[in-house]
Amino acid sequence: MKLTLCFLLILGFVIVHGQSNDCKEIKDICTKCIQRLNDPYNKADFINKECRRKVRGSYVWKDQNLCELQAIACSVPTRAMLCVVIAEVAKMPKVTPRPPG
């Protein structure tokens, strides 16, 4: 219930600000709201686990919380929120291939 209310507040904030994509401000407001909640989904474990598996071999996955994911989605509104896109936008380190032998 609290999580839903939090995201409705964030959505309302985005709508009020119209077309301006101030993604940092969205992330900051979300972070303040999320900190008040005691919810295991704040870390988006299910997304992190799946994305870590999908980008293995390409990126070193760094866990993202829901606010970071919202900020990423805000910053690249025309791109699909694929794990590789999240990794690129979040500037996760690329895996360097090991030399043979």
Order of alpha helices (4+ residues) and beta strands (2+ residues): alpha-alpha-alpha-alpha-alpha
